[in-house]
């Protein structure tokens, strides 16, 4: 395996992208994990398992019309019926078996976590460039599933793994050769320059390109003059649940994670995109989503509630969790496996990875379905820590938005590598006796005195508060865009935690 070449340091869990330039598509869940890839292997089972989010029109063979015919999406922008997919990750146990690594949001109640796609306006030193919407039938991919080495070219820089938690939030070109207490976040930057003619190409890459000299900014090359949104994928894997199962000392070449393609290095991570946008909506966003900060937040963010908001039709988390597809292959990629599905032996060179394996078969086309809440067990307010001895009580899982924070004016926040609920409460107390203390994404703490009504926890509502605290894996510290929220108890009121309600078969249970 290669040495752990670093691509750079990240100061926090937040993207180093201005909040005013673009928007996020939050895919709360996944359609399924399946051996399908309608871009690379149309009409067949693909060579390895992918985790797939987006519209439920997804199929082995599909076009723009099928995508737009989706009846639901696992993502939060209803006008975006695109599909987004990346390879699945497994833990390679010492007995030779492969255990599926959960994505943040997966839990024992049937939830399937998703991914975040940032649509960034990265025009850099060419602010007058027009950002074009993706045309019908547009598709592309980034990364190379056969790659097993480290390169520093643009394509190499576009794919990396981030070690979260006490790993220092460092970017690695492949799997970190160390334990990451906050998990591993796989990140991919998609090409953002288009030739303006072709919606696809034989290798699904030649019709697009990265800007000259940089993957996220700079000028588009003359061969690909049309600027697109720069899409940035994030998929966060809860690798920390395997901390005690690492072979040997858990360092060096013994790192145990592999991709479904048989990649034990991680440099073969990749991402696919198949357009399903309402073209007019995306065109409006492309024209409107630069310098969009207002006193009420970023009007291009899906959670913005002002009358001047750009993205108007949203999918709530309950709908997103309920949007599922039945298996096409009949395989069970989330079971413990003896071998990786698709006949993918572990390979550490590109030549070995490209060696022929068993032929793909032709699958049936799934019928788009949307399961109901009655059939999909969903969590309620997330687990909590009893802090009533500190005179704070748990009130639920509250929504947050990095571009329009729940606690804004006069608030305080801190990020700690060893965050716990108690440390967050202590910080909020010492910083000004704040009424609310919210922990988010395992390491972040937010303090405020006023909770907007549209961000208040709803008992039994579906949420994303599933991330273990970096300082205590037994505690829950929110999730992506979600805070585990605690409130100071008043002198005249009883200090009581809100019950954790879970939705099962359409009913709420404590």
C-alpha positions as CSV (number, residue, x, y, z in Angstrom):
1,X,0.0,0.0,0.0
2,X,1.2,3.6,-0.6
3,X,2.4,5.8,2.2
4,X,-0.1,8.2,3.7
5,X,0.5,11.2,1.4
6,X,-1.4,14.2,2.7
7,X,-3.2,16.6,0.4
8,X,-3.7,19.2,3.1
9,X,-5.3,20.1,6.4
10,X,-8.9,21.1,7.1
11,X,-9.4,23.5,10.0
12,X,-12.9,22.2,10.8
13,X,-15.6,19.8,9.6
14,X,-17.0,22.6,7.4
15,X,-16.2,23.0,3.8
16,X,-13.8,25.7,2.9
17,X,-16.4,27.0,0.4
18,X,-18.1,30.4,0.8
19,X,-21.6,29.9,2.1
20,X,-23.0,32.5,-0.3
21,X,-21.9,30.7,-3.4
22,X,-24.1,27.8,-4.2
23,X,-26.3,25.4,-2.2
24,X,-26.5,21.8,-0.8
25,X,-28.5,18.8,-1.8
26,X,-28.9,16.8,1.4
27,X,-29.6,13.2,0.6
28,X,-31.1,12.0,3.8
29,X,-31.2,8.4,2.8
30,X,-30.5,5.8,0.0
31,X,-32.7,4.0,-2.4
32,X,-30.8,0.8,-1.8
33,X,-27.3,-0.7,-2.1
34,X,-27.1,-2.6,-5.3
35,X,-24.8,-3.8,-8.1
36,X,-26.2,-1.3,-10.7
37,X,-24.5,1.4,-12.7
38,X,-26.6,2.6,-15.7
39,X,-23.8,4.8,-16.9
40,X,-20.9,2.3,-17.0
41,X,-22.9,-1.0,-17.2
42,X,-26.3,-0.1,-18.8
43,X,-28.7,-3.0,-18.8
44,X,-26.5,-5.3,-16.7
45,X,-25.5,-5.9,-13.1
46,X,-22.4,-3.8,-12.5
47,X,-19.1,-5.2,-11.3
48,X,-19.5,-4.0,-7.7
49,X,-22.0,-2.7,-5.2
50,X,-22.9,1.0,-5.0
51,X,-24.7,3.1,-2.4
52,X,-27.4,4.9,-4.4
53,X,-29.3,8.1,-3.6
54,X,-31.8,10.2,-5.5
55,X,-35.0,9.7,-7.5
56,X,-36.7,6.3,-7.5
57,X,-36.7,6.1,-11.3
58,X,-33.2,4.6,-10.9
59,X,-32.7,1.5,-13.0
60,X,-30.1,-0.5,-14.9
61,X,-31.1,1.3,-18.1
62,X,-32.4,4.8,-17.8
63,X,-32.6,8.2,-19.5
64,X,-33.6,11.7,-18.4
65,X,-37.3,11.0,-18.9
66,X,-37.2,8.0,-16.6
67,X,-35.3,10.1,-14.0
68,X,-37.9,12.8,-14.2
69,X,-40.7,10.3,-13.8
70,X,-39.5,9.4,-10.3
71,X,-42.3,9.6,-7.7
72,X,-40.0,10.4,-4.8
73,X,-36.4,11.1,-4.0
74,X,-34.1,10.4,-1.0
75,X,-32.8,13.9,-1.2
76,X,-34.2,17.2,0.1
77,X,-34.8,19.2,-3.1
78,X,-37.9,17.8,-4.8
79,X,-37.1,19.4,-8.2
80,X,-33.9,17.4,-8.2
81,X,-34.7,13.8,-9.3
82,X,-31.0,13.1,-10.2
83,X,-29.2,10.0,-9.0
84,X,-25.9,10.1,-7.1
85,X,-23.9,6.9,-6.3
86,X,-20.5,5.8,-5.0
87,X,-18.9,2.4,-4.0
88,X,-19.9,0.7,-0.8
89,X,-17.3,0.2,1.9
90,X,-16.6,-3.0,3.9
91,X,-14.5,-4.0,6.9
92,X,-12.2,-6.9,6.0
93,X,-12.2,-9.1,9.2
94,X,-9.3,-11.3,10.2
95,X,-11.3,-14.4,9.5
96,X,-11.6,-13.2,5.8
97,X,-15.2,-12.1,5.9
98,X,-16.4,-8.7,4.8
99,X,-18.7,-6.6,7.1
100,X,-20.6,-3.7,5.7
101,X,-19.5,-0.3,7.1
102,X,-22.5,1.8,8.1
103,X,-22.9,5.2,6.6
104,X,-23.8,7.9,9.1
105,X,-27.6,7.7,9.5
106,X,-27.8,3.9,9.3
107,X,-29.2,2.4,12.4
108,X,-31.0,-0.6,13.9
109,X,-34.4,0.8,13.2
110,X,-34.0,0.5,9.4
111,X,-32.8,3.9,8.5
112,X,-30.3,4.2,5.6
113,X,-27.9,7.1,5.8
114,X,-27.2,9.1,2.6
115,X,-24.8,11.7,1.3
116,X,-24.4,15.4,0.8
117,X,-23.8,17.0,-2.5
118,X,-22.6,20.6,-2.5
119,X,-23.4,22.6,-5.7
120,X,-20.6,25.2,-5.5
121,X,-20.1,28.3,-7.5
122,X,-16.4,28.1,-7.9
123,X,-15.8,30.5,-10.8
124,X,-12.6,31.7,-9.0
125,X,-10.9,34.5,-11.0
126,X,-13.6,34.4,-13.7
127,X,-16.7,35.7,-11.9
128,X,-18.3,36.7,-15.2
129,X,-18.6,33.1,-16.4
130,X,-22.1,31.8,-16.8
131,X,-22.9,28.7,-14.9
132,X,-25.0,26.4,-17.2
133,X,-27.6,23.9,-16.0
134,X,-27.0,20.3,-16.8
135,X,-28.9,19.4,-20.0
136,X,-31.3,16.5,-20.3
137,X,-29.6,13.1,-20.4
138,X,-26.3,14.6,-19.0
139,X,-24.2,12.2,-17.0
140,X,-20.6,11.9,-15.8
141,X,-18.3,10.2,-13.4
142,X,-15.2,11.1,-11.4
143,X,-12.5,8.8,-10.1
144,X,-11.3,5.4,-11.3
145,X,-12.4,2.2,-9.6
146,X,-9.3,0.4,-10.8
147,X,-6.8,2.9,-9.5
148,X,-4.5,1.6,-6.8
149,X,-1.8,4.3,-6.6
150,X,-1.4,7.9,-5.5
151,X,-1.2,10.6,-8.1
152,X,-1.0,14.4,-7.6
153,X,-2.7,15.3,-10.9
154,X,-6.1,17.0,-10.9
155,X,-7.9,13.7,-11.1
156,X,-5.9,12.5,-8.1
157,X,-6.6,15.6,-6.1
158,X,-10.3,15.3,-6.8
159,X,-10.8,12.2,-4.7
160,X,-9.7,11.8,-1.1
161,X,-10.6,10.4,2.3
162,X,-10.9,12.6,5.4
163,X,-10.0,11.1,8.8
164,X,-12.4,12.7,11.3
165,X,-12.1,13.1,15.0
166,X,-8.7,12.8,16.7
167,X,-7.2,12.1,13.2
168,X,-7.0,15.9,12.9
169,X,-9.5,16.1,10.0
170,X,-6.7,15.4,7.5
171,X,-7.2,14.6,3.8
172,X,-5.6,11.3,2.6
173,X,-5.5,10.1,-1.0
174,X,-6.8,6.7,0.1
175,X,-7.7,5.0,3.3
176,X,-6.0,6.5,6.3
177,X,-3.4,4.2,7.7
178,X,-4.7,4.9,11.2
179,X,-7.9,4.7,13.2
180,X,-10.3,7.7,12.9
181,X,-12.4,8.2,16.0
182,X,-15.0,10.2,14.1
183,X,-15.1,7.9,11.0
184,X,-13.9,8.4,7.4
185,X,-15.5,10.9,5.1
186,X,-15.0,10.0,1.4
187,X,-15.0,13.2,-0.7
188,X,-15.1,13.6,-4.5
189,X,-15.0,16.8,-6.6
190,X,-16.8,16.3,-9.9
191,X,-15.5,18.0,-13.1
192,X,-17.1,21.5,-13.6
193,X,-16.2,22.3,-17.2
194,X,-18.3,20.9,-20.2
195,X,-17.6,20.8,-23.9
196,X,-21.1,22.3,-24.5
197,X,-22.1,19.6,-26.9
198,X,-22.0,16.0,-25.6
199,X,-24.1,14.8,-22.7
200,X,-21.9,11.7,-22.4
201,X,-18.7,10.2,-23.8
202,X,-17.3,6.7,-24.3
203,X,-15.4,6.8,-21.0
204,X,-18.1,9.1,-19.4
205,X,-15.4,11.6,-18.7
206,X,-14.1,13.1,-21.9
207,X,-17.0,15.5,-22.4
208,X,-16.1,17.2,-19.1
209,X,-12.9,18.5,-17.5
210,X,-11.6,20.2,-14.4
211,X,-10.6,23.9,-14.4
212,X,-7.0,24.6,-15.4
213,X,-4.7,24.0,-12.6
214,X,-7.3,23.4,-9.9
215,X,-10.1,21.0,-9.2
216,X,-12.4,23.5,-7.7
217,X,-11.6,26.9,-9.2
218,X,-9.8,28.6,-12.1
219,X,-10.6,28.9,-15.8
220,X,-12.2,26.3,-17.9
221,X,-10.0,25.0,-20.7
222,X,-10.8,26.1,-24.2
223,X,-11.8,22.5,-25.1
224,X,-14.5,22.6,-22.4
225,X,-15.5,26.2,-22.2
226,X,-19.0,25.8,-20.5
227,X,-19.0,26.3,-16.7
228,X,-21.1,24.0,-14.6
229,X,-21.7,23.9,-10.9
230,X,-18.8,22.3,-9.1
231,X,-20.4,19.3,-7.3
232,X,-18.7,18.1,-4.2
233,X,-19.8,14.7,-2.8
234,X,-19.5,13.7,0.9
235,X,-20.2,10.2,2.2
236,X,-19.4,9.7,5.8
237,X,-18.7,6.1,6.9
238,X,-18.9,5.1,10.6
239,X,-15.6,3.3,10.6
240,X,-15.2,4.0,14.3
241,X,-17.5,1.1,15.2
242,X,-14.7,-1.3,14.2
243,X,-12.1,0.4,16.4
244,X,-11.6,-2.7,18.5
245,X,-11.5,-5.2,15.6
246,X,-8.4,-3.9,13.8
247,X,-5.7,-6.5,13.1
248,X,-2.5,-6.2,15.1
249,X,-1.7,-2.7,16.3
250,X,-4.3,-1.1,14.0
251,X,-1.7,1.0,12.1
252,X,0.5,0.8,9.1
253,X,-0.5,-1.4,6.2
254,X,-2.9,-3.3,8.3
255,X,-5.7,-0.9,7.8
256,X,-8.8,-3.1,7.3
257,X,-11.2,-1.2,5.1
258,X,-11.9,-2.0,1.4
259,X,-14.2,-0.8,-1.3
260,X,-16.8,-3.1,-2.9
261,X,-14.6,-3.0,-6.1
262,X,-11.9,-5.0,-4.3
263,X,-9.8,-1.9,-3.6
264,X,-7.9,-2.2,-0.3
265,X,-6.1,1.1,-0.9
266,X,-9.0,3.5,-1.3
267,X,-7.6,5.5,-4.2
268,X,-10.2,3.8,-6.4
269,X,-13.1,5.7,-4.8
270,X,-15.3,7.2,-7.4
271,X,-18.7,9.0,-7.9
272,X,-21.4,8.9,-10.6
273,X,-24.0,11.5,-11.5
274,X,-27.1,11.1,-13.7
275,X,-29.1,14.3,-14.2
276,X,-32.7,14.4,-13.2
277,X,-33.1,18.1,-12.5
278,X,-36.0,20.3,-13.5
279,X,-33.9,22.3,-16.0
280,X,-35.6,25.6,-15.4
281,X,-35.2,25.3,-11.6
282,X,-31.5,24.5,-11.9
283,X,-31.0,27.3,-14.4
284,X,-32.6,29.7,-12.0
285,X,-30.3,28.5,-9.2
286,X,-27.3,28.9,-11.5
287,X,-28.3,32.5,-12.2
288,X,-29.4,33.4,-8.7
289,X,-27.0,31.6,-6.3
290,X,-24.1,33.9,-6.1
291,X,-23.8,36.4,-3.2
292,X,-27.1,35.4,-1.8
293,X,-26.6,36.0,1.9
294,X,-29.5,38.0,3.5
295,X,-30.1,39.0,7.1
296,X,-32.2,35.8,7.3
297,X,-29.6,33.5,5.9
298,X,-28.7,32.2,2.4
299,X,-31.7,32.3,0.2
300,X,-30.3,29.5,-2.0
301,X,-30.1,27.0,0.8
302,X,-33.0,24.5,0.9
303,X,-33.8,25.4,4.5
304,X,-34.2,29.1,3.9
305,X,-37.8,30.2,4.6
306,X,-37.9,33.8,3.2
307,X,-40.2,34.7,0.4
308,X,-37.2,35.2,-1.9
309,X,-36.0,31.7,-1.5
310,X,-34.7,30.0,-4.7
311,X,-35.3,26.3,-4.1
312,X,-39.0,26.1,-3.2
313,X,-40.1,22.5,-3.3
314,X,-38.6,20.4,-0.6
315,X,-38.8,16.7,0.5
316,X,-39.0,16.2,4.3
317,X,-36.9,13.5,6.0
318,X,-39.9,11.2,6.5
319,X,-40.6,11.1,2.7
320,X,-36.9,10.7,1.9
321,X,-36.5,7.7,4.3
322,X,-39.6,6.1,2.9
323,X,-38.3,6.4,-0.7
324,X,-36.9,2.9,-1.5
325,X,-36.4,0.5,-4.4
326,X,-36.6,-3.3,-4.2
327,X,-33.5,-5.3,-4.9
328,X,-32.8,-6.2,-8.6
329,X,-30.1,-8.7,-8.1
330,X,-31.5,-10.5,-5.1
331,X,-28.2,-10.2,-3.4
332,X,-27.7,-9.1,0.2
333,X,-24.9,-6.5,0.2
334,X,-25.5,-5.6,3.9
335,X,-25.0,-9.1,5.2
336,X,-21.6,-10.4,6.3
337,X,-20.0,-11.7,3.1
338,X,-17.5,-14.4,2.4
339,X,-16.5,-12.7,-0.8
340,X,-17.2,-9.3,-2.3
341,X,-20.2,-9.4,-4.6
342,X,-19.4,-9.3,-8.3
343,X,-16.3,-11.5,-7.9
344,X,-13.9,-8.8,-6.8
345,X,-10.7,-10.2,-5.2
346,X,-8.6,-7.7,-3.3
347,X,-6.0,-6.2,-5.7
348,X,-3.3,-3.7,-5.1
349,X,-2.4,-2.9,-8.7
350,X,-4.5,-1.4,-11.5
351,X,-3.5,-4.3,-13.9
352,X,-4.8,-6.9,-11.4
353,X,-7.9,-4.8,-10.8
354,X,-8.7,-4.8,-14.5
355,X,-8.3,-8.5,-15.0
356,X,-11.6,-10.1,-16.2
357,X,-14.0,-11.5,-13.7
358,X,-17.3,-13.3,-14.1
359,X,-19.6,-11.8,-16.7
360,X,-22.4,-9.5,-15.6
361,X,-26.0,-10.6,-16.0
362,X,-29.0,-8.7,-17.2
363,X,-31.2,-7.5,-14.4
364,X,-34.9,-6.7,-14.4
365,X,-35.9,-3.1,-14.2
366,X,-37.3,-2.2,-10.8
367,X,-40.7,-0.6,-10.6
368,X,-40.4,2.8,-8.8
369,X,-42.0,2.4,-5.4
370,X,-42.3,4.5,-2.2
371,X,-42.6,2.4,0.9
372,X,-44.7,4.0,3.6
373,X,-43.7,4.9,7.2
374,X,-45.8,1.8,8.3
375,X,-43.2,-0.4,6.6
376,X,-40.0,1.5,7.4
377,X,-39.1,1.7,11.1
378,X,-37.8,5.2,11.8
379,X,-36.1,6.8,14.8
380,X,-37.5,9.7,16.8
381,X,-35.5,12.2,18.8
382,X,-32.2,10.3,18.9
383,X,-30.6,8.9,22.0
384,X,-29.7,11.4,24.7
385,X,-27.5,11.9,27.8
386,X,-29.2,12.6,31.1
387,X,-27.9,16.1,32.1
388,X,-30.6,16.9,34.6
389,X,-27.9,16.9,37.4
390,X,-26.4,19.8,35.5
391,X,-29.8,21.6,35.4
392,X,-30.1,21.0,31.6
393,X,-32.7,18.7,30.0
394,X,-32.8,17.0,26.6
395,X,-35.5,18.5,24.4
396,X,-34.9,16.6,21.1
397,X,-33.2,16.6,17.8
398,X,-33.3,20.0,16.1
399,X,-32.6,21.0,12.6
400,X,-29.5,23.1,11.7
401,X,-28.0,24.5,8.5
402,X,-24.4,25.4,8.0
403,X,-25.4,28.3,5.8
404,X,-28.2,29.6,8.1
405,X,-27.4,28.5,11.7
406,X,-30.2,27.8,14.1
407,X,-28.4,30.0,16.7
408,X,-27.2,33.1,14.8
409,X,-27.0,36.6,16.4
410,X,-25.2,36.6,19.7
411,X,-24.5,32.9,19.7
412,X,-21.2,31.0,20.5
413,X,-19.8,27.8,19.2
414,X,-16.7,25.6,19.6
415,X,-15.4,22.4,18.0
416,X,-13.5,19.9,20.2
417,X,-11.8,16.7,19.2
418,X,-13.0,15.2,22.5
419,X,-16.5,16.7,22.5
420,X,-19.1,15.3,24.9
421,X,-22.6,16.6,25.9
422,X,-21.3,17.7,29.3
423,X,-18.4,19.7,27.7
424,X,-20.8,21.5,25.4
425,X,-23.1,22.5,28.3
426,X,-20.1,23.6,30.3
427,X,-18.9,25.8,27.4
428,X,-22.3,27.4,26.9
429,X,-22.5,28.1,30.6
430,X,-19.1,29.7,30.8
431,X,-19.6,31.7,27.6
432,X,-22.6,33.5,28.9
433,X,-25.1,31.2,30.6
434,X,-26.9,30.4,27.3
435,X,-30.3,28.8,27.5
436,X,-29.6,26.2,24.8
437,X,-26.7,23.9,24.2
438,X,-26.6,21.9,21.0
439,X,-24.1,19.2,19.9
440,X,-23.7,18.5,16.2
441,X,-21.6,16.2,14.0
442,X,-19.8,14.6,16.8
443,X,-17.5,17.5,17.6
444,X,-19.3,20.8,17.4
445,X,-21.2,22.7,20.1
446,X,-23.6,25.6,19.5
447,X,-25.0,27.9,22.2
448,X,-28.0,30.2,21.8
449,X,-30.8,31.9,23.7
450,X,-33.6,31.8,21.1
451,X,-34.8,28.8,19.2
452,X,-36.7,29.6,15.9
453,X,-40.0,27.8,15.7
454,X,-39.2,26.1,12.4
455,X,-36.0,24.6,13.9
456,X,-37.7,23.2,17.1
457,X,-37.6,19.4,17.6
458,X,-40.8,17.6,16.7
459,X,-41.5,14.6,18.9
460,X,-41.3,11.4,16.8
461,X,-40.1,13.3,13.7
462,X,-37.5,11.6,11.6
463,X,-34.1,13.1,12.1
464,X,-30.3,12.7,11.7
465,X,-29.1,12.7,15.4
466,X,-27.1,9.5,15.2
467,X,-23.5,10.6,15.3
468,X,-21.5,9.4,18.4
469,X,-19.7,12.1,20.3
470,X,-16.0,12.2,19.5
471,X,-15.1,12.3,23.2
472,X,-17.5,9.5,24.3
473,X,-18.8,7.0,21.8
474,X,-21.7,6.1,24.1
475,X,-23.2,9.5,23.7
476,X,-25.0,11.0,20.7
477,X,-23.8,14.4,19.4
478,X,-26.3,15.2,16.6
479,X,-25.5,14.5,13.0
480,X,-25.3,16.2,9.6
481,X,-27.5,19.3,9.8
482,X,-28.9,18.2,13.1
483,X,-28.3,19.1,16.8
484,X,-28.9,17.0,19.9
485,X,-30.4,19.9,21.8
486,X,-30.4,20.6,25.6
487,X,-32.1,23.4,27.4
488,X,-31.4,25.0,30.7
489,X,-34.1,24.2,33.3
490,X,-35.9,27.2,34.7
491,X,-36.0,27.8,38.5
492,X,-39.7,27.1,38.7
493,X,-39.9,24.1,36.4
494,X,-39.2,20.5,36.8
495,X,-36.0,19.4,34.9
496,X,-37.3,16.5,32.8
497,X,-35.9,15.0,29.6
498,X,-38.2,14.7,26.6
499,X,-38.8,11.0,25.8
500,X,-37.2,9.5,22.8
501,X,-40.1,8.5,20.6
502,X,-39.7,6.0,17.8
503,X,-42.1,5.6,14.9
504,X,-43.0,1.9,14.2
505,X,-45.8,0.8,11.9
506,X,-47.1,4.4,11.8
507,X,-47.4,4.7,15.6
508,X,-45.2,6.5,18.2
509,X,-43.6,4.5,21.0
510,X,-41.3,5.6,23.8
